[in-house]
Amino acid sequence: MIIEQKIVDKIEILHTGDIQVREANQVVKDGVVIASSYHRRTISIFETNPDLSWLDEGSQAVVRAARTPERIQKAQELLSEQNDVAK
């Protein structure tokens, strides 16, 4: 039997604090992935209330856990430093 499935197969926290989520679109035949394509989405650390409804519950929990006040503060400091250099 051949099925198509979409899964979140990677969540990355970038040095900027942004979070990248990679979705894999897979074609599976008899339990074996025979084809894949990928799509990435980025969730900005500065987005105050991001819509995570497109993620499964486990992935939502990972994203929420990564968005700490400390990480947001660090991202703001990094952005401020980059702006100072650009002046």
C-alpha positions as CSV (number, residue, x, y, z in Angstrom):
1,M,0.0,0.0,0.0
2,I,1.2,3.5,-0.8
3,I,0.5,6.4,1.5
4,E,1.4,10.1,1.6
5,Q,2.2,11.7,4.9
6,K,3.5,15.0,6.2
7,I,5.6,15.0,9.3
8,V,7.7,17.5,11.2
9,D,11.2,15.9,11.0
10,K,13.4,18.7,12.3
11,I,13.2,21.7,14.6
12,E,16.2,23.9,14.8
13,I,16.9,26.9,17.1
14,L,19.1,29.4,15.2
15,H,21.7,31.6,16.8
16,T,19.3,34.5,16.3
17,G,16.7,32.8,18.4
18,D,14.5,32.2,15.4
19,I,13.1,28.6,15.1
20,Q,13.1,26.7,11.9
21,V,10.7,23.8,11.4
22,R,11.2,21.4,8.6
23,E,8.3,19.4,7.3
24,A,8.8,16.3,5.2
25,N,6.2,15.2,2.7
26,Q,6.8,11.5,2.3
27,V,5.5,8.8,0.0
28,V,5.6,5.5,1.9
29,K,5.3,2.1,0.3
30,D,5.0,-1.0,2.5
31,G,6.5,1.0,5.4
32,V,9.5,2.3,3.4
33,V,9.9,5.9,2.4
34,I,10.3,5.9,-1.4
35,A,10.2,9.7,-2.0
36,S,10.5,12.9,0.1
37,S,10.3,16.6,-0.3
38,Y,10.9,19.2,2.3
39,H,9.5,22.6,3.3
40,R,10.9,24.9,6.0
41,R,9.1,27.5,8.0
42,T,10.7,30.1,10.3
43,I,9.1,31.3,13.5
44,S,10.6,34.6,14.5
45,I,11.7,35.0,18.1
46,F,10.1,38.4,18.1
47,E,6.6,37.2,17.0
48,T,4.6,37.7,20.1
49,N,1.9,35.1,19.6
50,P,2.8,32.8,16.7
51,D,0.1,30.6,15.2
52,L,1.3,27.1,15.8
53,S,-1.9,25.3,14.9
54,W,-0.2,23.7,11.9
55,L,2.2,21.8,14.2
56,D,1.4,18.6,16.1
57,E,1.2,18.9,19.9
58,G,4.7,17.6,20.5
59,S,6.2,20.1,18.1
60,Q,4.2,22.9,19.6
61,A,5.6,22.0,23.0
62,V,9.2,22.1,21.7
63,V,8.7,25.5,20.1
64,R,7.0,27.0,23.2
65,A,9.9,25.6,25.4
66,A,12.5,27.2,23.1
67,R,10.8,30.7,23.3
68,T,12.1,31.6,26.8
69,P,12.3,35.2,28.0
70,E,16.0,34.8,28.3
71,R,16.3,33.7,24.6
72,I,14.1,36.6,23.5
73,Q,16.3,39.1,25.5
74,K,19.5,37.6,24.0
75,A,18.0,37.9,20.5
76,Q,17.1,41.6,21.2
77,E,20.7,42.2,22.3
78,L,22.1,40.5,19.2
79,L,19.8,42.6,17.0
80,S,20.9,45.8,18.8
81,E,24.6,44.9,18.3
82,Q,24.0,44.3,14.6
83,N,22.2,47.6,14.3
84,D,25.1,49.4,16.0
85,V,27.6,47.9,13.6
86,A,25.5,48.9,10.6
87,K,25.5,52.6,11.7
